[in-house]
Amino acid sequence: MIPELSSPSVCMRDPPRVEEIIKTMQKAGTSTIQVISDFDMTLTRFAYNGKRCPTSHNILDNSKLISEECKAQLKDLLNTYYPIEIDSKRTAEEKLPLMVEWWTKAHTLLVQQRIRKDMLQDVVKESDAMLREGYQLFFDHLQEHSIPLLIFSAGVGDVLEEVIRQAGVFHPNVKVFSNYMDFDETGVLKAFKGELIHIYNKREGALLNTGHFQELKSRHNVLLVGDSLGDLTMADGVHSMENILKIGFLNDKVEERKTSYLNAYDIVLVKDETMEVLNALLLHLTSTK
């Protein structure tokens, strides 16, 4: 159907069902579609030339804004909590309090560093963060067809927005829901705003109280893109959803996680650092054959 879906990196549990969803969504038309995506390791690359790429948190953690002592403490937190996050034997309920603990501790450490707002641009520029190959077509095509792209991230909103801005694709149709820094009047980080957004509570239901929700009401067809099982709830709260196509990037620990990903996502992209499949899907969904 779409040639890219038969590429070696693509795995599907039920290809006929995927084909059916795509057909239905294409028929319903572009004006009914919204894209809900995670950011770190989903829109950004997991690795480049064999080296891990940083998440929005890592960009800060590895930057000149953070003392060596703080870097060591953040690394300890990562080594403690990341294995829990990706442990396929633990339930979301078990992981939840531990994830909240991790983010809260990390945010507390960052606030102590008195990070300056005007330094964020340079820090992103100097980092190894990269959007996935083919990102330009992905972002531009969504904007061209007025399809909303909602990015839900447990990362740092100010940093990830800067990544998108520096890539030249922060179009008006892009809305980001993430953890934003709160700076004092001298531009120094004093806290993080609002409720903590973590891997298990980022979802469209959070938009119920915002103005964005009105424009989404008629968009009953969802392309959901993530890289963890926690991302699967991002579309919870979508108004009278009709179809959802879940696409998951399986970046790491492929053998032990493949089965759970295939059971949860409609399309699983194994160690694929590109947007090729997503772009082919979008081009197909917006074509008027």
HELIX and SHEET records of a PDB file:
HELIX    1   1 PRO A    3  SER A    6  5                                   4    
HELIX    2   2 PRO A   15  ALA A   28  1                                  14    
HELIX    3   3 THR A   30  THR A   32  5                                   3    
HELIX    4   4 SER A   56  ASP A   61  1                                   6    
HELIX    5   5 GLU A   68  GLU A   85  1                                  18    
HELIX    6   6 ALA A   92  GLN A  112  1                                  21    
HELIX    7   7 LYS A  117  MET A  119  5                                   3    
HELIX    8   8 LEU A  120  GLU A  126  1                                   7    
HELIX    9   9 TYR A  135  GLU A  144  1                                  10    
HELIX   10  10 GLY A  157  GLN A  166  1                                  10    
HELIX   11  11 GLU A  204  LEU A  207  5                                   4    
HELIX   12  12 HIS A  212  LEU A  216  1                                   5    
HELIX   13  13 LEU A  229  THR A  233  5                                   5    
HELIX   14  14 VAL A  254  ALA A  264  1                                  11    
HELIX   15  15 GLU A  276  LEU A  285  1                                  10    
SHEET    1   A 7 VAL A  10  CYS A  11  0                                        
SHEET    2   A 7 ILE A 267  VAL A 270 -1                                        
SHEET    3   A 7 ASN A 243  LEU A 250  1                                        
SHEET    4   A 7 ASN A 221  GLY A 226  1                                        
SHEET    5   A 7 ILE A  33  SER A  37  1                                        
SHEET    6   A 7 LEU A 149  VAL A 156  1                                        
SHEET    7   A 7 VAL A 174  ASN A 179  1                                        
SHEET    1   B 2 ALA A  47  TYR A  48  0                                        
SHEET    2   B 2 LYS A  51  ARG A  52 -1                                        
SHEET    1   C 2 MET A 181  PHE A 183  0                                        
SHEET    2   C 2 LEU A 189  PHE A 192 -1                                        
END                                                                             
